[in-house]
Amino acid sequence: MTETFKPGSKRKAPDDEADPDLQDLRDPDPPQSFGGSRSSQPDPRRSGPPDPGVSADDYFRHLYDTEPDFAQLAKQDPDFKAVVQPNGQLDFTNPHATMQLTKTLLQADFGLKIDLPEDRLCPPVPNRHNYILWLKDLMDTTSYNPPGRPLCGLDVGTGASCIYPLLGTRQRPWTFVATDIDDKNLAYARRNIHLNNLSSRIHLLSRQPSDPLIPFDHPSIKTKTIDFVMMNPPFYSSPDEMLSSAQKKSRPPMSACTGAPVEMVCSGGELSHVGRLLRESLALRDRVQWYTTMLGKLSSLEALVEQLREAGIDNYAVTEFVQGSKTRRWALGWSFAPMRPAEHAARGMKAAIWKKLLPPATTTDLLQLPVDTPVEPVIARINDIGLGLASENVWSRAWRRKKLREQSQQGLDNNMQDPSPSQQPAECRLGFEIRVVMGKAKTSVSLHWREGHDPLLFESFGGFLSRKLKENK
Ligand SMILES: C[S@@+](CC[C@H](N)C(=O)[O-])C[C@H]1O[C@@H](n2cnc3c(N)ncnc32)[C@H](O)[C@@H]1O
């Protein structure tokens, strides 16, 4: 049956009631340290999730800053109480216990209900939530619109849980296209969409393994553009690799902890799957603003950053998701569009050794002043504090000399006329923002790169402004 999908249709209020079963499998390393803190204080977040929107960002951002309080969760949910051990810990090698944790967290923290089969991947909520938090940062900071605008995303390989579209729609006015190739996953995903009354906002598509990952070819997709693509690709390159990984972790093979081969294995593993996405992106270019993927291997991230650079893609973002003491995942995004993500979204890997993987910096500190020094005289010579767009390197001496020459040749009359459309710049080469932050101890002035493809232009402008501000000190 062919369905027609239009992004932006209205959301209905979720109907409710918790449902049972689930767990993850491509998340090796059961986070043994992810044990419940035994605080006797009720956790304020347990008063329930707020309504979606930017005003709820703070609640969602800090949900998993500390480990979930298993004692508190057990009080809230008898199904969870039944799987917590007498010592208050959870046995992460027990698929039933980990599945219940996922169900309980989704219900308690997001008001979501979920049903999962025992032989498919069960997603760990904090890790999947981290991806959504990062996407929010990426999309919010690569638009001149205020944060929180409605967006249409594509989740490639949504799984039985349909977890990304569920989490995304719960937090923002987003709509999703969600695809999968596995009938059982599709059946459960459909059920989970329905359980949460999200049929008008999540459009599920059955795909063949040989179909394009981005389903613009599908007759139901009427939109010409998608704001973002997200993907948690099959991780392993062979069933053997998957089985030996499950054995090393003392996990039952083909359970919700390990997933099924159809969802966890593809020829060439995640590197080859993301390679497919990259090739499709090179053809589709601006039809998607951000192409993103999660990665389970650091070596894949290194190889893919290299491939992006070889393809001439200068606008990309990397980050890492850390859960507990052992589990680490990475995410990579790339864009053909000129809007540059904020530093925290684009360069989310802190260790110095990963500096070589990072895209160019998008923030530069211009000046710091003691808090009692008035800032106004310092910034008076910058024409505008706020957002700016430059079509050329207008701050360089050479540009100013060139402009003076042109003006004297054109004569006064010409200068009084508006520029003709052909004289107007076709694109903005540098969009920037200057921020003045008055803290308790100091005032900082910083420059933020918002738009453009040329890091040298941004650096040069930063140097120019910095000199101007220091002249003024
Ligand atoms: C690692 S699982 C991720 C599931 C879910 N998104 C999550 O994060 O828990 C990969 C998913 O991709 C699906 N998949 C594999 N190849 C695909 C393809 N060519 N197109 C769409 N989905 C695919 C699998 O069936 C599986 O559900």
Ligand as a Chemical Component Dictionary entry (heavy atoms), coordinates in Angstrom:
data_LIG
# 
_chem_comp.id                   LIG 
_chem_comp.type                 NON-POLYMER 
_chem_comp.pdbx_formal_charge   0 
_chem_comp.three_letter_code    LIG 
# 
loop_
_chem_comp_atom.comp_id 
_chem_comp_atom.atom_id 
_chem_comp_atom.alt_atom_id 
_chem_comp_atom.type_symbol 
_chem_comp_atom.charge 
_chem_comp_atom.model_Cartn_x 
_chem_comp_atom.model_Cartn_y 
_chem_comp_atom.model_Cartn_z 
_chem_comp_atom.pdbx_ordinal 
LIG C1  C1  C 0  21.894 -1.537 14.827 1  
LIG S1  S1  S 1  20.224 -1.656 14.397 2  
LIG C2  C2  C 0  19.605 -0.090 14.998 3  
LIG C3  C3  C 0  18.177 -0.128 15.467 4  
LIG C4  C4  C 0  17.705 1.160  16.170 5  
LIG N1  N1  N 0  17.802 2.303  15.280 6  
LIG C5  C5  C 0  18.531 1.412  17.419 7  
LIG O1  O1  O 0  19.334 2.351  17.392 8  
LIG O2  O2  O -1 18.351 0.733  18.401 9  
LIG C6  C6  C 0  20.289 -1.448 12.639 10 
LIG C7  C7  C 0  18.921 -1.465 11.983 11 
LIG O3  O3  O 0  19.061 -1.189 10.583 12 
LIG C8  C8  C 0  18.211 -2.033 9.855  13 
LIG N2  N2  N 0  18.775 -2.095 8.486  14 
LIG C9  C9  C 0  19.797 -2.845 8.033  15 
LIG N3  N3  N 0  20.012 -2.578 6.718  16 
LIG C10 C10 C 0  19.110 -1.626 6.357  17 
LIG C11 C11 C 0  18.823 -0.935 5.142  18 
LIG N4  N4  N 0  19.505 -1.176 4.020  19 
LIG N5  N5  N 0  17.822 -0.006 5.142  20 
LIG C12 C12 C 0  17.115 0.239  6.262  21 
LIG N6  N6  N 0  17.355 -0.410 7.439  22 
LIG C13 C13 C 0  18.326 -1.321 7.487  23 
LIG C14 C14 C 0  18.231 -3.327 10.641 24 
LIG O4  O4  O 0  17.131 -4.164 10.367 25 
LIG C15 C15 C 0  18.225 -2.790 12.075 26 
LIG O5  O5  O 0  16.918 -2.593 12.538 27 
# 
loop_
_chem_comp_bond.comp_id 
_chem_comp_bond.atom_id_1 
_chem_comp_bond.atom_id_2 
_chem_comp_bond.value_order 
_chem_comp_bond.pdbx_ordinal 
LIG C1  S1  SING 1  
LIG S1  C2  SING 2  
LIG S1  C6  SING 3  
LIG C2  C3  SING 4  
LIG C3  C4  SING 5  
LIG C4  N1  SING 6  
LIG C4  C5  SING 7  
LIG C5  O1  DOUB 8  
LIG C5  O2  SING 9  
LIG C6  C7  SING 10 
LIG C7  O3  SING 11 
LIG C7  C15 SING 12 
LIG O3  C8  SING 13 
LIG C8  N2  SING 14 
LIG C8  C14 SING 15 
LIG N2  C9  SING 16 
LIG N2  C13 SING 17 
LIG C9  N3  DOUB 18 
LIG N3  C10 SING 19 
LIG C10 C11 SING 20 
LIG C10 C13 DOUB 21 
LIG C11 N4  SING 22 
LIG C11 N5  DOUB 23 
LIG N5  C12 SING 24 
LIG C12 N6  DOUB 25 
LIG N6  C13 SING 26 
LIG C14 O4  SING 27 
LIG C14 C15 SING 28 
LIG C15 O5  SING 29 
# 
